[in-house]
């Protein structure tokens, strides 16, 4: 067993339950940071973004043309302006 795994098993610490901050961008501009579990899929993060009130005002009455998603880092939503 590698030393790192021994260390984490002794402490009872798991990286699977970590919460991280996803940077949410609308048309390349940072609009919010959403704290959520690590390793979420693109659809899961998108559903959290649509529930966020800060980002919702930038998405109302606009269609999403493209979504750029970097796992565990950011989501950039491109809309028609």
Secondary structure, 3 states (H helix, E strand, C coil): CCHHHHHHHHHCCCHHHCEEEEEEEECCEEEEEEEEECCCCHHHHHHHHHHCHHHHHHHCCCCEEEEEEECCCEEEEEECC
